[in-house]
Amino acid sequence: MTITYTGDPESRIGFATLWCDVGLDGIFLSRVGIPEGAEMLSFDSTTEERAAVLPNVRLIPPAE
């Protein structure tokens, strides 16, 4: 399992993407606190910067 955070470097609030390294199935969590010391992308990261950290994850849709 891998997690990537994206957020505001000052408030450390943002979102998280978690995925299985084998199947690349994952989930997206909005409005999360990003732990101190955790690496994170900023909201203004480029597409290239995001692609270097986040693989082509298939997000599992929420239950209806």
PDB file of N, H, CA, C and O in Angstrom:
ATOM      1  N   MET A   1       0.855  -1.170   0.000  1.00  0.00           N
ATOM      2  CA  MET A   1       0.000   0.000   0.000  1.00  0.00           C
ATOM      3  C   MET A   1       0.898   1.228   0.000  1.00  0.00           C
ATOM      4  O   MET A   1       1.869   1.306   0.752  1.00  0.00           O
ATOM      5  N   THR A   2       0.557   2.178  -0.851  1.00  0.00           N
ATOM      6  H   THR A   2      -0.232   2.114  -1.461  1.00  0.00           H
ATOM      7  CA  THR A   2       1.303   3.434  -0.939  1.00  0.00           C
ATOM      8  C   THR A   2       0.326   4.591  -0.784  1.00  0.00           C
ATOM      9  O   THR A   2      -0.832   4.493  -1.191  1.00  0.00           O
ATOM     10  N   ILE A   3       0.792   5.678  -0.198  1.00  0.00           N
ATOM     11  H   ILE A   3       1.732   5.758   0.133  1.00  0.00           H
ATOM     12  CA  ILE A   3      -0.030   6.870  -0.036  1.00  0.00           C
ATOM     13  C   ILE A   3       0.753   8.087  -0.521  1.00  0.00           C
ATOM     14  O   ILE A   3       1.950   8.219  -0.266  1.00  0.00           O
ATOM     15  N   THR A   4       0.052   8.968  -1.224  1.00  0.00           N
ATOM     16  H   THR A   4      -0.920   8.861  -1.432  1.00  0.00           H
ATOM     17  CA  THR A   4       0.630  10.230  -1.659  1.00  0.00           C
ATOM     18  C   THR A   4      -0.282  11.354  -1.187  1.00  0.00           C
ATOM     19  O   THR A   4      -1.500  11.299  -1.358  1.00  0.00           O
ATOM     20  N   TYR A   5       0.324  12.368  -0.593  1.00  0.00           N
ATOM     21  H   TYR A   5       1.314  12.413  -0.454  1.00  0.00           H
ATOM     22  CA  TYR A   5      -0.422  13.532  -0.130  1.00  0.00           C
ATOM     23  C   TYR A   5      -0.213  14.695  -1.087  1.00  0.00           C
ATOM     24  O   TYR A   5       0.865  14.873  -1.653  1.00  0.00           O
ATOM     25  N   THR A   6      -1.272  15.482  -1.254  1.00  0.00           N
ATOM     26  H   THR A   6      -2.148  15.337  -0.795  1.00  0.00           H
ATOM     27  CA  THR A   6      -1.196  16.730  -2.009  1.00  0.00           C
ATOM     28  C   THR A   6      -1.901  17.778  -1.171  1.00  0.00           C
ATOM     29  O   THR A   6      -3.016  17.555  -0.701  1.00  0.00           O
ATOM     30  N   GLY A   7      -1.252  18.931  -0.980  1.00  0.00           N
ATOM     31  H   GLY A   7      -0.346  19.112  -1.361  1.00  0.00           H
ATOM     32  CA  GLY A   7      -1.899  19.934  -0.152  1.00  0.00           C
ATOM     33  C   GLY A   7      -1.142  21.233  -0.057  1.00  0.00           C
ATOM     34  O   GLY A   7      -0.228  21.514  -0.833  1.00  0.00           O
ATOM     35  N   ASP A   8      -1.551  22.013   0.916  1.00  0.00           N
ATOM     36  H   ASP A   8      -2.293  21.785   1.547  1.00  0.00           H
ATOM     37  CA  ASP A   8      -0.961  23.319   1.189  1.00  0.00           C
ATOM     38  C   ASP A   8       0.205  23.111   2.159  1.00  0.00           C
ATOM     39  O   ASP A   8       0.005  22.592   3.257  1.00  0.00           O
ATOM     40  N   PRO A   9       1.419  23.509   1.767  1.00  0.00           N
ATOM     41  CA  PRO A   9       2.588  23.296   2.628  1.00  0.00           C
ATOM     42  C   PRO A   9       2.499  24.012   3.985  1.00  0.00           C
ATOM     43  O   PRO A   9       3.088  23.550   4.963  1.00  0.00           O
ATOM     44  N   GLU A  10       1.773  25.128   4.052  1.00  0.00           N
ATOM     45  H   GLU A  10       1.294  25.502   3.258  1.00  0.00           H
ATOM     46  CA  GLU A  10       1.689  25.863   5.321  1.00  0.00           C
ATOM     47  C   GLU A  10       0.681  25.250   6.279  1.00  0.00           C
ATOM     48  O   GLU A  10       0.997  25.023   7.447  1.00  0.00           O
ATOM     49  N   SER A  11      -0.532  24.980   5.799  1.00  0.00           N
ATOM     50  H   SER A  11      -0.789  25.164   4.850  1.00  0.00           H
ATOM     51  CA  SER A  11      -1.568  24.433   6.680  1.00  0.00           C
ATOM     52  C   SER A  11      -1.482  22.913   6.809  1.00  0.00           C
ATOM     53  O   SER A  11      -2.013  22.335   7.757  1.00  0.00           O
ATOM     54  N   ARG A  12      -0.802  22.261   5.839  1.00  0.00           N
ATOM     55  H   ARG A  12      -0.370  22.731   5.069  1.00  0.00           H
ATOM     56  CA  ARG A  12      -0.695  20.803   5.767  1.00  0.00           C
ATOM     57  C   ARG A  12      -2.072  20.145   5.732  1.00  0.00           C
ATOM     58  O   ARG A  12      -2.291  19.090   6.327  1.00  0.00           O
ATOM     59  N   ILE A  13      -2.998  20.794   5.019  1.00  0.00           N
ATOM     60  H   ILE A  13      -2.821  21.651   4.536  1.00  0.00           H
ATOM     61  CA  ILE A  13      -4.325  20.254   4.748  1.00  0.00           C
ATOM     62  C   ILE A  13      -4.408  20.015   3.253  1.00  0.00           C
ATOM     63  O   ILE A  13      -3.971  20.848   2.458  1.00  0.00           O
ATOM     64  N   GLY A  14      -4.967  18.878   2.873  1.00  0.00           N
ATOM     65  H   GLY A  14      -5.322  18.202   3.518  1.00  0.00           H
ATOM     66  CA  GLY A  14      -5.072  18.582   1.450  1.00  0.00           C
ATOM     67  C   GLY A  14      -5.849  17.308   1.207  1.00  0.00           C
ATOM     68  O   GLY A  14      -6.874  17.067   1.845  1.00  0.00           O
ATOM     69  N   PHE A  15      -5.366  16.490   0.286  1.00  0.00           N
ATOM     70  H   PHE A  15      -4.533  16.685  -0.233  1.00  0.00           H
ATOM     71  CA  PHE A  15      -6.014  15.219   0.012  1.00  0.00           C
ATOM     72  C   PHE A  15      -4.973  14.121  -0.093  1.00  0.00           C
ATOM     73  O   PHE A  15      -3.781  14.380  -0.261  1.00  0.00           O
ATOM     74  N   ALA A  16      -5.449  12.888   0.009  1.00  0.00           N
ATOM     75  H   ALA A  16      -6.417  12.677   0.145  1.00  0.00           H
ATOM     76  CA  ALA A  16      -4.565  11.730  -0.038  1.00  0.00           C
ATOM     77  C   ALA A  16      -5.070  10.757  -1.093  1.00  0.00           C
ATOM     78  O   ALA A  16      -6.276  10.588  -1.274  1.00  0.00           O
ATOM     79  N   THR A  17      -4.143  10.130  -1.777  1.00  0.00           N
ATOM     80  H   THR A  17      -3.163  10.267  -1.629  1.00  0.00           H
ATOM     81  CA  THR A  17      -4.453   9.043  -2.692  1.00  0.00           C
ATOM     82  C   THR A  17      -3.704   7.826  -2.186  1.00  0.00           C
ATOM     83  O   THR A  17      -2.485   7.866  -2.013  1.00  0.00           O
ATOM     84  N   LEU A  18      -4.444   6.729  -1.946  1.00  0.00           N
ATOM     85  H   LEU A  18      -5.433   6.697  -2.087  1.00  0.00           H
ATOM     86  CA  LEU A  18      -3.856   5.478  -1.455  1.00  0.00           C
ATOM     87  C   LEU A  18      -4.108   4.412  -2.491  1.00  0.00           C
ATOM     88  O   LEU A  18      -5.187   4.362  -3.081  1.00  0.00           O
ATOM     89  N   TRP A  19      -3.107   3.537  -2.728  1.00  0.00           N
ATOM     90  H   TRP A  19      -2.230   3.578  -2.249  1.00  0.00           H
ATOM     91  CA  TRP A  19      -3.303   2.487  -3.708  1.00  0.00           C
ATOM     92  C   TRP A  19      -2.479   1.259  -3.389  1.00  0.00           C
ATOM     93  O   TRP A  19      -1.490   1.314  -2.658  1.00  0.00           O
ATOM     94  N   CYS A  20      -2.920   0.139  -3.964  1.00  0.00           N
ATOM     95  H   CYS A  20      -3.724   0.094  -4.558  1.00  0.00           H
ATOM     96  CA  CYS A  20      -2.219  -1.132  -3.873  1.00  0.00           C
ATOM     97  C   CYS A  20      -1.116  -1.125  -4.929  1.00  0.00           C
ATOM     98  O   CYS A  20      -1.372  -0.823  -6.095  1.00  0.00           O
ATOM     99  N   ASP A  21       0.092  -1.451  -4.528  1.00  0.00           N
ATOM    100  H   ASP A  21       0.300  -1.696  -3.581  1.00  0.00           H
ATOM    101  CA  ASP A  21       1.216  -1.436  -5.465  1.00  0.00           C
ATOM    102  C   ASP A  21       1.129  -2.536  -6.521  1.00  0.00           C
ATOM    103  O   ASP A  21       1.752  -2.427  -7.577  1.00  0.00           O
ATOM    104  N   VAL A  22       0.370  -3.584  -6.249  1.00  0.00           N
ATOM    105  H   VAL A  22      -0.136  -3.673  -5.391  1.00  0.00           H
ATOM    106  CA  VAL A  22       0.274  -4.701  -7.193  1.00  0.00           C
ATOM    107  C   VAL A  22      -0.769  -4.421  -8.271  1.00  0.00           C
ATOM    108  O   VAL A  22      -0.463  -4.472  -9.462  1.00  0.00           O
ATOM    109  N   GLY A  23      -2.008  -4.123  -7.854  1.00  0.00           N
ATOM    110  H   GLY A  23      -2.258  -4.081  -6.887  1.00  0.00           H
ATOM    111  CA  GLY A  23      -3.084  -3.941  -8.819  1.00  0.00           C
ATOM    112  C   GLY A  23      -3.339  -2.504  -9.223  1.00  0.00           C
ATOM    113  O   GLY A  23      -4.098  -2.252 -10.158  1.00  0.00           O
ATOM    114  N   LEU A  24      -2.717  -1.553  -8.531  1.00  0.00           N
ATOM    115  H   LEU A  24      -2.100  -1.758  -7.771  1.00  0.00           H
ATOM    116  CA  LEU A  24      -2.894  -0.120  -8.758  1.00  0.00           C
ATOM    117  C   LEU A  24      -4.340   0.341  -8.588  1.00  0.00           C
ATOM    118  O   LEU A  24      -4.748   1.341  -9.180  1.00  0.00           O
ATOM    119  N   ASP A  25      -5.126  -0.395  -7.771  1.00  0.00           N
ATOM    120  H   ASP A  25      -4.795  -1.207  -7.291  1.00  0.00           H
ATOM    121  CA  ASP A  25      -6.462   0.055  -7.398  1.00  0.00           C
ATOM    122  C   ASP A  25      -6.320   0.926  -6.167  1.00  0.00           C
ATOM    123  O   ASP A  25      -5.542   0.611  -5.266  1.00  0.00           O
ATOM    124  N   GLY A  26      -7.072   2.031  -6.121  1.00  0.00           N
ATOM    125  H   GLY A  26      -7.704   2.287  -6.853  1.00  0.00           H
ATOM    126  CA  GLY A  26      -6.894   2.930  -4.997  1.00  0.00           C
ATOM    127  C   GLY A  26      -8.119   3.719  -4.634  1.00  0.00           C
ATOM    128  O   GLY A  26      -9.173   3.594  -5.259  1.00  0.00           O
ATOM    129  N   ILE A  27      -7.964   4.541  -3.605  1.00  0.00           N
ATOM    130  H   ILE A  27      -7.108   4.642  -3.098  1.00  0.00           H
ATOM    131  CA  ILE A  27      -9.019   5.418  -3.142  1.00  0.00           C
ATOM    132  C   ILE A  27      -8.464   6.825  -2.978  1.00  0.00           C
ATOM    133  O   ILE A  27      -7.254   7.034  -2.894  1.00  0.00           O
ATOM    134  N   PHE A  28      -9.383   7.779  -2.935  1.00  0.00           N
ATOM    135  H   PHE A  28     -10.366   7.609  -3.003  1.00  0.00           H
ATOM    136  CA  PHE A  28      -9.058   9.190  -2.807  1.00  0.00           C
ATOM    137  C   PHE A  28      -9.769   9.708  -1.570  1.00  0.00           C
ATOM    138  O   PHE A  28     -10.974   9.504  -1.417  1.00  0.00           O
ATOM    139  N   LEU A  29      -9.039  10.376  -0.687  1.00  0.00           N
ATOM    140  H   LEU A  29      -8.061  10.541  -0.811  1.00  0.00           H
ATOM    141  CA  LEU A  29      -9.624  10.970   0.512  1.00  0.00           C
ATOM    142  C   LEU A  29      -9.426  12.476   0.461  1.00  0.00           C
ATOM    143  O   LEU A  29      -8.307  12.955   0.282  1.00  0.00           O
ATOM    144  N   SER A  30     -10.509  13.217   0.619  1.00  0.00           N
ATOM    145  H   SER A  30     -11.419  12.828   0.765  1.00  0.00           H
ATOM    146  CA  SER A  30     -10.394  14.672   0.589  1.00  0.00           C
ATOM    147  C   SER A  30     -10.348  15.228   2.009  1.00  0.00           C
ATOM    148  O   SER A  30     -10.774  14.579   2.964  1.00  0.00           O
ATOM    149  N   ARG A  31      -9.830  16.421   2.120  1.00  0.00           N
ATOM    150  H   ARG A  31      -9.483  16.949   1.344  1.00  0.00           H
ATOM    151  CA  ARG A  31      -9.751  17.167   3.379  1.00  0.00           C
ATOM    152  C   ARG A  31      -9.089  16.361   4.492  1.00  0.00           C
ATOM    153  O   ARG A  31      -9.706  16.048   5.511  1.00  0.00           O
ATOM    154  N   VAL A  32      -7.833  16.038   4.272  1.00  0.00           N
ATOM    155  H   VAL A  32      -7.332  16.292   3.445  1.00  0.00           H
ATOM    156  CA  VAL A  32      -7.071  15.295   5.283  1.00  0.00           C
ATOM    157  C   VAL A  32      -5.956  16.179   5.846  1.00  0.00           C
ATOM    158  O   VAL A  32      -5.435  17.060   5.162  1.00  0.00           O
ATOM    159  N   GLY A  33      -5.614  15.927   7.079  1.00  0.00           N
ATOM    160  H   GLY A  33      -6.038  15.212   7.635  1.00  0.00           H
ATOM    161  CA  GLY A  33      -4.436  16.544   7.676  1.00  0.00           C
ATOM    162  C   GLY A  33      -3.217  15.738   7.244  1.00  0.00           C
ATOM    163  O   GLY A  33      -3.212  14.511   7.342  1.00  0.00           O
ATOM    164  N   ILE A  34      -2.202  16.418   6.776  1.00  0.00           N
ATOM    165  H   ILE A  34      -2.206  17.414   6.696  1.00  0.00           H
ATOM    166  CA  ILE A  34      -0.994  15.749   6.307  1.00  0.00           C
ATOM    167  C   ILE A  34       0.019  15.734   7.453  1.00  0.00           C
ATOM    168  O   ILE A  34       0.408  16.790   7.953  1.00  0.00           O
ATOM    169  N   PRO A  35       0.446  14.539   7.866  1.00  0.00           N
ATOM    170  CA  PRO A  35       1.349  14.445   9.024  1.00  0.00           C
ATOM    171  C   PRO A  35       2.663  15.203   8.809  1.00  0.00           C
ATOM    172  O   PRO A  35       3.192  15.263   7.699  1.00  0.00           O
ATOM    173  N   GLU A  36       3.165  15.771   9.888  1.00  0.00           N
ATOM    174  H   GLU A  36       2.735  15.722  10.790  1.00  0.00           H
ATOM    175  CA  GLU A  36       4.486  16.412   9.845  1.00  0.00           C
ATOM    176  C   GLU A  36       5.513  15.379   9.393  1.00  0.00           C
ATOM    177  O   GLU A  36       5.481  14.230   9.836  1.00  0.00           O
ATOM    178  N   GLY A  37       6.404  15.779   8.531  1.00  0.00           N
ATOM    179  H   GLY A  37       6.431  16.712   8.172  1.00  0.00           H
ATOM    180  CA  GLY A  37       7.455  14.895   8.057  1.00  0.00           C
ATOM    181  C   GLY A  37       7.065  14.064   6.847  1.00  0.00           C
ATOM    182  O   GLY A  37       7.933  13.505   6.178  1.00  0.00           O
ATOM    183  N   ALA A  38       5.764  13.973   6.554  1.00  0.00           N
ATOM    184  H   ALA A  38       5.058  14.427   7.097  1.00  0.00           H
ATOM    185  CA  ALA A  38       5.334  13.211   5.374  1.00  0.00           C
ATOM    186  C   ALA A  38       5.628  14.029   4.117  1.00  0.00           C
ATOM    187  O   ALA A  38       5.389  15.235   4.079  1.00  0.00           O
ATOM    188  N   GLU A  39       6.146  13.361   3.101  1.00  0.00           N
ATOM    189  H   GLU A  39       6.340  12.381   3.133  1.00  0.00           H
ATOM    190  CA  GLU A  39       6.377  14.051   1.836  1.00  0.00           C
ATOM    191  C   GLU A  39       5.032  14.373   1.202  1.00  0.00           C
ATOM    192  O   GLU A  39       4.068  13.619   1.334  1.00  0.00           O
ATOM    193  N   MET A  40       4.988  15.492   0.519  1.00  0.00           N
ATOM    194  H   MET A  40       5.771  16.104   0.412  1.00  0.00           H
ATOM    195  CA  MET A  40       3.740  15.900  -0.111  1.00  0.00           C
ATOM    196  C   MET A  40       4.004  16.714  -1.362  1.00  0.00           C
ATOM    197  O   MET A  40       5.041  17.363  -1.497  1.00  0.00           O
ATOM    198  N   LEU A  41       3.053  16.666  -2.264  1.00  0.00           N
ATOM    199  H   LEU A  41       2.210  16.138  -2.154  1.00  0.00           H
ATOM    200  CA  LEU A  41       3.045  17.535  -3.438  1.00  0.00           C
ATOM    201  C   LEU A  41       2.225  18.761  -3.073  1.00  0.00           C
ATOM    202  O   LEU A  41       1.274  18.658  -2.299  1.00  0.00           O
ATOM    203  N   SER A  42       2.572  19.902  -3.612  1.00  0.00           N
ATOM    204  H   SER A  42       3.344  19.985  -4.241  1.00  0.00           H
ATOM    205  CA  SER A  42       1.758  21.088  -3.370  1.00  0.00           C
ATOM    206  C   SER A  42       0.629  21.126  -4.397  1.00  0.00           C
ATOM    207  O   SER A  42       0.703  20.479  -5.441  1.00  0.00           O
ATOM    208  N   PHE A  43      -0.416  21.894  -4.085  1.00  0.00           N
ATOM    209  H   PHE A  43      -0.476  22.420  -3.237  1.00  0.00           H
ATOM    210  CA  PHE A  43      -1.552  21.999  -5.000  1.00  0.00           C
ATOM    211  C   PHE A  43      -1.137  22.486  -6.380  1.00  0.00           C
ATOM    212  O   PHE A  43      -1.792  22.164  -7.371  1.00  0.00           O
ATOM    213  N   ASP A  44      -0.060  23.254  -6.459  1.00  0.00           N
ATOM    214  H   ASP A  44       0.472  23.516  -5.654  1.00  0.00           H
ATOM    215  CA  ASP A  44       0.358  23.789  -7.756  1.00  0.00           C
ATOM    216  C   ASP A  44       1.433  22.939  -8.441  1.00  0.00           C
ATOM    217  O   ASP A  44       2.131  23.424  -9.332  1.00  0.00           O
ATOM    218  N   SER A  45       1.567  21.677  -8.030  1.00  0.00           N
ATOM    219  H   SER A  45       1.001  21.284  -7.306  1.00  0.00           H
ATOM    220  CA  SER A  45       2.523  20.768  -8.692  1.00  0.00           C
ATOM    221  C   SER A  45       2.132  20.581 -10.157  1.00  0.00           C
ATOM    222  O   SER A  45       0.952  20.582 -10.509  1.00  0.00           O
ATOM    223  N   THR A  46       3.140  20.424 -10.991  1.00  0.00           N
ATOM    224  H   THR A  46       4.099  20.424 -10.706  1.00  0.00           H
ATOM    225  CA  THR A  46       2.882  20.224 -12.417  1.00  0.00           C
ATOM    226  C   THR A  46       2.419  18.787 -12.677  1.00  0.00           C
ATOM    227  O   THR A  46       2.570  17.908 -11.829  1.00  0.00           O
ATOM    228  N   THR A  47       1.868  18.575 -13.836  1.00  0.00           N
ATOM    229  H   THR A  47       1.746  19.289 -14.525  1.00  0.00           H
ATOM    230  CA  THR A  47       1.450  17.235 -14.246  1.00  0.00           C
ATOM    231  C   THR A  47       2.634  16.284 -14.222  1.00  0.00           C
ATOM    232  O   THR A  47       2.488  15.127 -13.826  1.00  0.00           O
ATOM    233  N   GLU A  48       3.792  16.745 -14.635  1.00  0.00           N
ATOM    234  H   GLU A  48       3.911  17.684 -14.956  1.00  0.00           H
ATOM    235  CA  GLU A  48       4.997  15.912 -14.650  1.00  0.00           C
ATOM    236  C   GLU A  48       5.428  15.533 -13.240  1.00  0.00           C
ATOM    237  O   GLU A  48       5.820  14.392 -12.994  1.00  0.00           O
ATOM    238  N   GLU A  49       5.355  16.493 -12.306  1.00  0.00           N
ATOM    239  H   GLU A  49       5.035  17.420 -12.506  1.00  0.00           H
ATOM    240  CA  GLU A  49       5.722  16.206 -10.921  1.00  0.00           C
ATOM    241  C   GLU A  49       4.771  15.171 -10.309  1.00  0.00           C
ATOM    242  O   GLU A  49       5.209  14.266  -9.599  1.00  0.00           O
ATOM    243  N   ARG A  50       3.480  15.305 -10.585  1.00  0.00           N
ATOM    244  H   ARG A  50       3.124  16.039 -11.162  1.00  0.00           H
ATOM    245  CA  ARG A  50       2.502  14.335 -10.067  1.00  0.00           C
ATOM    246  C   ARG A  50       2.723  12.957 -10.676  1.00  0.00           C
ATOM    247  O   ARG A  50       2.650  11.951  -9.971  1.00  0.00           O
ATOM    248  N   ALA A  51       2.993  12.900 -11.983  1.00  0.00           N
ATOM    249  H   ALA A  51       3.051  13.718 -12.556  1.00  0.00           H
ATOM    250  CA  ALA A  51       3.187  11.617 -12.673  1.00  0.00           C
ATOM    251  C   ALA A  51       4.420  10.885 -12.139  1.00  0.00           C
ATOM    252  O   ALA A  51       4.458   9.655 -12.150  1.00  0.00           O
ATOM    253  N   ALA A  52       5.423  11.626 -11.675  1.00  0.00           N
ATOM    254  H   ALA A  52       5.392  12.625 -11.666  1.00  0.00           H
ATOM    255  CA  ALA A  52       6.633  11.001 -11.146  1.00  0.00           C
ATOM    256  C   ALA A  52       6.377  10.299  -9.809  1.00  0.00           C
ATOM    257  O   ALA A  52       7.129   9.401  -9.432  1.00  0.00           O
ATOM    258  N   VAL A  53       5.335  10.694  -9.100  1.00  0.00           N
ATOM    259  H   VAL A  53       4.723  11.423  -9.406  1.00  0.00           H
ATOM    260  CA  VAL A  53       5.037  10.140  -7.783  1.00  0.00           C
ATOM    261  C   VAL A  53       3.805   9.234  -7.805  1.00  0.00           C
ATOM    262  O   VAL A  53       3.744   8.245  -7.075  1.00  0.00           O
ATOM    263  N   LEU A  54       2.841   9.571  -8.633  1.00  0.00           N
ATOM    264  H   LEU A  54       2.891  10.375  -9.226  1.00  0.00           H
ATOM    265  CA  LEU A  54       1.553   8.887  -8.639  1.00  0.00           C
ATOM    266  C   LEU A  54       1.386   8.095  -9.934  1.00  0.00           C
ATOM    267  O   LEU A  54       1.270   8.687 -11.007  1.00  0.00           O
ATOM    268  N   PRO A  55       1.373   6.758  -9.846  1.00  0.00           N
ATOM    269  CA  PRO A  55       1.195   5.958 -11.060  1.00  0.00           C
ATOM    270  C   PRO A  55      -0.239   6.078 -11.579  1.00  0.00           C
ATOM    271  O   PRO A  55      -1.050   6.799 -10.998  1.00  0.00           O
ATOM    272  N   ASN A  56      -0.546   5.390 -12.645  1.00  0.00           N
ATOM    273  H   ASN A  56       0.113   4.804 -13.117  1.00  0.00           H
ATOM    274  CA  ASN A  56      -1.876   5.415 -13.230  1.00  0.00           C
ATOM    275  C   ASN A  56      -2.826   4.563 -12.369  1.00  0.00           C
ATOM    276  O   ASN A  56      -3.140   3.422 -12.706  1.00  0.00           O
ATOM    277  N   VAL A  57      -3.265   5.145 -11.266  1.00  0.00           N
ATOM    278  H   VAL A  57      -3.010   6.072 -10.992  1.00  0.00           H
ATOM    279  CA  VAL A  57      -4.108   4.452 -10.287  1.00  0.00           C
ATOM    280  C   VAL A  57      -5.562   4.428 -10.780  1.00  0.00           C
ATOM    281  O   VAL A  57      -6.080   5.426 -11.281  1.00  0.00           O
ATOM    282  N   ARG A  58      -6.210   3.255 -10.623  1.00  0.00           N
ATOM    283  H   ARG A  58      -5.790   2.444 -10.216  1.00  0.00           H
ATOM    284  CA  ARG A  58      -7.639   3.135 -10.919  1.00  0.00           C
ATOM    285  C   ARG A  58      -8.389   3.346  -9.615  1.00  0.00           C
ATOM    286  O   ARG A  58      -8.346   2.502  -8.719  1.00  0.00           O
ATOM    287  N   LEU A  59      -9.083   4.487  -9.514  1.00  0.00           N
ATOM    288  H   LEU A  59      -9.118   5.172 -10.242  1.00  0.00           H
ATOM    289  CA  LEU A  59      -9.803   4.792  -8.282  1.00  0.00           C
ATOM    290  C   LEU A  59     -11.055   3.930  -8.174  1.00  0.00           C
ATOM    291  O   LEU A  59     -11.819   3.813  -9.132  1.00  0.00           O
ATOM    292  N   ILE A  60     -11.262   3.333  -7.019  1.00  0.00           N
ATOM    293  H   ILE A  60     -10.641   3.428  -6.240  1.00  0.00           H
ATOM    294  CA  ILE A  60     -12.438   2.515  -6.743  1.00  0.00           C
ATOM    295  C   ILE A  60     -13.594   3.482  -6.466  1.00  0.00           C
ATOM    296  O   ILE A  60     -13.479   4.331  -5.582  1.00  0.00           O
ATOM    297  N   PRO A  61     -14.702   3.370  -7.203  1.00  0.00           N
ATOM    298  CA  PRO A  61     -15.808   4.306  -6.966  1.00  0.00           C
ATOM    299  C   PRO A  61     -16.452   4.073  -5.600  1.00  0.00           C
ATOM    300  O   PRO A  61     -16.491   2.943  -5.114  1.00  0.00           O
ATOM    301  N   PRO A  62     -16.961   5.153  -4.977  1.00  0.00           N
ATOM    302  CA  PRO A  62     -17.619   4.988  -3.681  1.00  0.00           C
ATOM    303  C   PRO A  62     -18.903   4.165  -3.828  1.00  0.00           C
ATOM    304  O   PRO A  62     -19.525   4.151  -4.890  1.00  0.00           O
ATOM    305  N   ALA A  63     -19.285   3.484  -2.752  1.00  0.00           N
ATOM    306  H   ALA A  63     -18.779   3.496  -1.890  1.00  0.00           H
ATOM    307  CA  ALA A  63     -20.530   2.711  -2.765  1.00  0.00           C
ATOM    308  C   ALA A  63     -21.709   3.675  -2.851  1.00  0.00           C
ATOM    309  O   ALA A  63     -21.689   4.765  -2.281  1.00  0.00           O
ATOM    310  N   GLU A  64     -22.714   3.249  -3.566  1.00  0.00           N
ATOM    311  H   GLU A  64     -22.730   2.363  -4.029  1.00  0.00           H
ATOM    312  CA  GLU A  64     -23.908   4.106  -3.688  1.00  0.00           C
ATOM    313  C   GLU A  64     -25.000   3.643  -2.785  1.00  0.00           C
ATOM    314  O   GLU A  64     -26.075   4.244  -2.756  1.00  0.00           O
TER     315      GLU A  64
END
